[in-house]
Amino acid sequence: MATLINNLCVIGTGLIGGSFCLALKEAGACKKIVGAGRSEATLKKAQQLNIIDSYETEITNAVKDADLIFVSVPLGAMESVFEKISAGLKLAANKKAVVTDAGSSKQRVQQLAEQIFADDATGFNSSRFVAGHPIAGTENSGPDAAFAELYKDRRVILTPTAKTDHAAIKLVKEIWQITGATVETMDAAHHDIVLAATSHLPHVLAFGLVHCLENMEDIEDVFRFAAGGFRDVTRIASSDPVMWRDICLNNRQPILDMMRRYKDELDMLYNALEASDGEKLIEVFQHAKQTRDKFTH
Amino acid sequence: MATLINNLCVIGTGLIGGSFCLALKEAGACKKIVGAGRSEATLKKAQQLNIIDSYETEITNAVKDADLIFVSVPLGAMESVFEKISAGLKLAANKKAVVTDAGSSKQRVQQLAEQIFADDATGFNSSRFVAGHPIAGTENSGPDAAFAELYKDRRVILTPTAKTDHAAIKLVKEIWQITGATVETMDAAHHDIVLAATSHLPHVLAFGLVHCLENMEDIEDVFRFAAGGFRDVTRIASSDPVMWRDICLNNRQPILDMMRRYKDELDMLYNALEASDGEKLIEVFQHAKQTRDKFTH
């Protein structure tokens, strides 16, 4: 295919950023990929794995020649990374750079972008920031976990605002499509509610399940006799704790709303079981099964 | 191998009973397998699938010539099935029949066995009942879901009492080993706590998760954007509702205890997030990840 991007800068070369690079390399979509990030060891590893062509430890330097800047760092690092990008773009030759991210909460990231990428003399502003979120991942992290097929047949949600530049949206959409993903656009607030329900709440529940069993006397037996169901339910409790702390803090209100909803559900189930109300239990279980079967076929 | 059982009677020929038969057939461990159960359609299906050699719709008739009787029916049907077995064994030629089951709660089943298989003139009593529970299954049910490898490398827990006949325990242990399972013995009360933690609580949580999302306005989007994590966490919400109602009702107290423990955990996490207490969140997530990683390697 024709090269879409001359110079791609990827900040954060772990599972998400690394897989993005590998997919684009496989497709020949970029002339050059420069990695940047906090840890030089991670960047070296990413270079060894042929995820990036070169790296810079200073983000300010890394972004200077970039046409597209992809930010795939934990949400807690987003603010300081955006500040460094802004500083770097002030020195940039290319005033048309586009910035996008892969953060799991979108209202907070958009707010940061508008605050930090303010209109200024440099010519770069938040209209060329396109907030994005690939609905893909595994419980593993780091460059070693990256693979080119991560985004194949997965969905990527973009949450541009009315002010976002159309050419910037088009570019980010095209680059994601090259990775094999389907791209959809929605409102950031809607995104945050949907993700709180389908991803953030389940992660909190899984972490909580493993944690609440930890102090049982019979913990060795508990895990020795755990069958496939337990392993599936708790798989995501092996996810990166820093990343998930950041997601919780950055999508706090929608997650709190979902947790309250879930706590009400558990209270209802607890009361039904305490009252030995088999009819109520079977009603809930049947509905749940029907819904799940319907949506997974 | 040498034939271990002349006449096996399996009551309930779904996933659990059917897979038991298929594994034993593959090993040539039984001369004859007779199926029994409530639904003739299921029994016919099981015969077509070569799970059983023949069937009887009357349990009383089915057990008369049996050496080993395997009861794999939902817990709610256990009492009436035990009564029919007891009636059938009164007419039996073989006074040495052994009865075992595959129910997911063991205190309640043992209690039923002692109550129904009372000492009487027939010579059969609860000392030849060996309570058992294979830690295996899938979210599917019925004879179609059965497969010979279900128990391979899985654990089976037997919970005999001080009064249980040693030869009966030995026979049940051997037959399970033929299916490829590892057999362990423990106290019924301990079993019920461990299973409430590793299996019953996770199922209730998964049913509850799907059910609490059902009434969201955005339910279509919720499931459209659900990634692998959500699918894993909710896989067991596709399990059989009747079976799970019965498990809840028959292991009620240990499950209520675990639910209370989990509700406390969720309250703690909710309060931490409401207070934006990132340190508390990361402490919980890190502990959970360490525990899960440790026990799954």
Boltz contact constraints between the chains, C-beta under 6 A:
constraints:
  - contact:
      token1: [A, 135]
      token2: [B, 225]
      max_distance: 6.0
  - contact:
      token1: [A, 135]
      token2: [B, 227]
      max_distance: 6.0
  - contact:
      token1: [A, 194]
      token2: [B, 218]
      max_distance: 6.0
  - contact:
      token1: [A, 194]
      token2: [B, 221]
      max_distance: 6.0
  - contact:
      token1: [A, 194]
      token2: [B, 222]
      max_distance: 6.0
  - contact:
      token1: [A, 194]
      token2: [B, 225]
      max_distance: 6.0
  - contact:
      token1: [A, 197]
      token2: [B, 213]
      max_distance: 6.0
  - contact:
      token1: [A, 197]
      token2: [B, 222]
      max_distance: 6.0
  - contact:
      token1: [A, 198]
      token2: [B, 222]
      max_distance: 6.0
  - contact:
      token1: [A, 198]
      token2: [B, 225]
      max_distance: 6.0
  - contact:
      token1: [A, 198]
      token2: [B, 226]
      max_distance: 6.0
  - contact:
      token1: [A, 198]
      token2: [B, 230]
      max_distance: 6.0
  - contact:
      token1: [A, 199]
      token2: [B, 229]
      max_distance: 6.0
  - contact:
      token1: [A, 202]
      token2: [B, 229]
      max_distance: 6.0
  - contact:
      token1: [A, 202]
      token2: [B, 230]
      max_distance: 6.0
  - contact:
      token1: [A, 202]
      token2: [B, 233]
      max_distance: 6.0
  - contact:
      token1: [A, 207]
      token2: [B, 285]
      max_distance: 6.0
  - contact:
      token1: [A, 207]
      token2: [B, 288]
      max_distance: 6.0
  - contact:
      token1: [A, 208]
      token2: [B, 265]
      max_distance: 6.0
  - contact:
      token1: [A, 208]
      token2: [B, 266]
      max_distance: 6.0
  - contact:
      token1: [A, 208]
      token2: [B, 269]
      max_distance: 6.0
  - contact:
      token1: [A, 210]
      token2: [B, 288]
      max_distance: 6.0
  - contact:
      token1: [A, 210]
      token2: [B, 291]
      max_distance: 6.0
  - contact:
      token1: [A, 210]
      token2: [B, 292]
      max_distance: 6.0
  - contact:
      token1: [A, 211]
      token2: [B, 284]
      max_distance: 6.0
  - contact:
      token1: [A, 211]
      token2: [B, 287]
      max_distance: 6.0
  - contact:
      token1: [A, 211]
      token2: [B, 288]
      max_distance: 6.0
  - contact:
      token1: [A, 212]
      token2: [B, 261]
      max_distance: 6.0
  - contact:
      token1: [A, 212]
      token2: [B, 262]
      max_distance: 6.0
  - contact:
      token1: [A, 212]
      token2: [B, 265]
      max_distance: 6.0
  - contact:
      token1: [A, 213]
      token2: [B, 197]
      max_distance: 6.0
  - contact:
      token1: [A, 214]
      token2: [B, 291]
      max_distance: 6.0
  - contact:
      token1: [A, 218]
      token2: [B, 194]
      max_distance: 6.0
  - contact:
      token1: [A, 221]
      token2: [B, 194]
      max_distance: 6.0
  - contact:
      token1: [A, 222]
      token2: [B, 194]
      max_distance: 6.0
  - contact:
      token1: [A, 222]
      token2: [B, 197]
      max_distance: 6.0
  - contact:
      token1: [A, 222]
      token2: [B, 198]
      max_distance: 6.0
  - contact:
      token1: [A, 223]
      token2: [B, 295]
      max_distance: 6.0
  - contact:
      token1: [A, 225]
      token2: [B, 135]
      max_distance: 6.0
  - contact:
      token1: [A, 225]
      token2: [B, 194]
      max_distance: 6.0
  - contact:
      token1: [A, 225]
      token2: [B, 198]
      max_distance: 6.0
  - contact:
      token1: [A, 226]
      token2: [B, 198]
      max_distance: 6.0
  - contact:
      token1: [A, 227]
      token2: [B, 135]
      max_distance: 6.0
  - contact:
      token1: [A, 229]
      token2: [B, 199]
      max_distance: 6.0
  - contact:
      token1: [A, 229]
      token2: [B, 202]
      max_distance: 6.0
  - contact:
      token1: [A, 229]
      token2: [B, 236]
      max_distance: 6.0
  - contact:
      token1: [A, 230]
      token2: [B, 198]
      max_distance: 6.0
  - contact:
      token1: [A, 230]
      token2: [B, 202]
      max_distance: 6.0
  - contact:
      token1: [A, 232]
      token2: [B, 232]
      max_distance: 6.0
  - contact:
      token1: [A, 232]
      token2: [B, 235]
      max_distance: 6.0
  - contact:
      token1: [A, 233]
      token2: [B, 202]
      max_distance: 6.0
  - contact:
      token1: [A, 233]
      token2: [B, 233]
      max_distance: 6.0
  - contact:
      token1: [A, 234]
      token2: [B, 292]
      max_distance: 6.0
  - contact:
      token1: [A, 235]
      token2: [B, 232]
      max_distance: 6.0
  - contact:
      token1: [A, 236]
      token2: [B, 229]
      max_distance: 6.0
  - contact:
      token1: [A, 237]
      token2: [B, 288]
      max_distance: 6.0
  - contact:
      token1: [A, 237]
      token2: [B, 292]
      max_distance: 6.0
  - contact:
      token1: [A, 238]
      token2: [B, 289]
      max_distance: 6.0
  - contact:
      token1: [A, 238]
      token2: [B, 292]
      max_distance: 6.0
  - contact:
      token1: [A, 238]
      token2: [B, 293]
      max_distance: 6.0
  - contact:
      token1: [A, 241]
      token2: [B, 282]
      max_distance: 6.0
  - contact:
      token1: [A, 241]
      token2: [B, 285]
      max_distance: 6.0
  - contact:
      token1: [A, 241]
      token2: [B, 286]
      max_distance: 6.0
  - contact:
      token1: [A, 241]
      token2: [B, 289]
      max_distance: 6.0
  - contact:
      token1: [A, 244]
      token2: [B, 285]
      max_distance: 6.0
  - contact:
      token1: [A, 245]
      token2: [B, 278]
      max_distance: 6.0
  - contact:
      token1: [A, 245]
      token2: [B, 281]
      max_distance: 6.0
  - contact:
      token1: [A, 245]
      token2: [B, 282]
      max_distance: 6.0
  - contact:
      token1: [A, 248]
      token2: [B, 273]
      max_distance: 6.0
  - contact:
      token1: [A, 248]
      token2: [B, 281]
      max_distance: 6.0
  - contact:
      token1: [A, 249]
      token2: [B, 276]
      max_distance: 6.0
  - contact:
      token1: [A, 249]
      token2: [B, 278]
      max_distance: 6.0
  - contact:
      token1: [A, 256]
      token2: [B, 273]
      max_distance: 6.0
  - contact:
      token1: [A, 259]
      token2: [B, 270]
      max_distance: 6.0
  - contact:
      token1: [A, 261]
      token2: [B, 212]
      max_distance: 6.0
  - contact:
      token1: [A, 262]
      token2: [B, 212]
      max_distance: 6.0
  - contact:
      token1: [A, 263]
      token2: [B, 266]
      max_distance: 6.0
  - contact:
      token1: [A, 265]
      token2: [B, 208]
      max_distance: 6.0
  - contact:
      token1: [A, 265]
      token2: [B, 212]
      max_distance: 6.0
  - contact:
      token1: [A, 266]
      token2: [B, 208]
      max_distance: 6.0
  - contact:
      token1: [A, 266]
      token2: [B, 263]
      max_distance: 6.0
  - contact:
      token1: [A, 269]
      token2: [B, 208]
      max_distance: 6.0
  - contact:
      token1: [A, 270]
      token2: [B, 259]
      max_distance: 6.0
  - contact:
      token1: [A, 273]
      token2: [B, 248]
      max_distance: 6.0
  - contact:
      token1: [A, 273]
      token2: [B, 256]
      max_distance: 6.0
  - contact:
      token1: [A, 276]
      token2: [B, 249]
      max_distance: 6.0
  - contact:
      token1: [A, 278]
      token2: [B, 245]
      max_distance: 6.0
  - contact:
      token1: [A, 278]
      token2: [B, 249]
      max_distance: 6.0
  - contact:
      token1: [A, 281]
      token2: [B, 245]
      max_distance: 6.0
  - contact:
      token1: [A, 281]
      token2: [B, 248]
      max_distance: 6.0
  - contact:
      token1: [A, 282]
      token2: [B, 241]
      max_distance: 6.0
  - contact:
      token1: [A, 282]
      token2: [B, 245]
      max_distance: 6.0
  - contact:
      token1: [A, 284]
      token2: [B, 211]
      max_distance: 6.0
  - contact:
      token1: [A, 285]
      token2: [B, 207]
      max_distance: 6.0
  - contact:
      token1: [A, 285]
      token2: [B, 241]
      max_distance: 6.0
  - contact:
      token1: [A, 285]
      token2: [B, 244]
      max_distance: 6.0
  - contact:
      token1: [A, 286]
      token2: [B, 241]
      max_distance: 6.0
  - contact:
      token1: [A, 287]
      token2: [B, 211]
      max_distance: 6.0
  - contact:
      token1: [A, 288]
      token2: [B, 207]
      max_distance: 6.0
  - contact:
      token1: [A, 288]
      token2: [B, 210]
      max_distance: 6.0
  - contact:
      token1: [A, 288]
      token2: [B, 211]
      max_distance: 6.0
  - contact:
      token1: [A, 288]
      token2: [B, 237]
      max_distance: 6.0
  - contact:
      token1: [A, 289]
      token2: [B, 238]
      max_distance: 6.0
  - contact:
      token1: [A, 289]
      token2: [B, 241]
      max_distance: 6.0
  - contact:
      token1: [A, 291]
      token2: [B, 210]
      max_distance: 6.0
  - contact:
      token1: [A, 291]
      token2: [B, 214]
      max_distance: 6.0
  - contact:
      token1: [A, 292]
      token2: [B, 210]
      max_distance: 6.0
  - contact:
      token1: [A, 292]
      token2: [B, 234]
      max_distance: 6.0
  - contact:
      token1: [A, 292]
      token2: [B, 237]
      max_distance: 6.0
  - contact:
      token1: [A, 292]
      token2: [B, 238]
      max_distance: 6.0
  - contact:
      token1: [A, 293]
      token2: [B, 238]
      max_distance: 6.0
  - contact:
      token1: [A, 295]
      token2: [B, 223]
      max_distance: 6.0
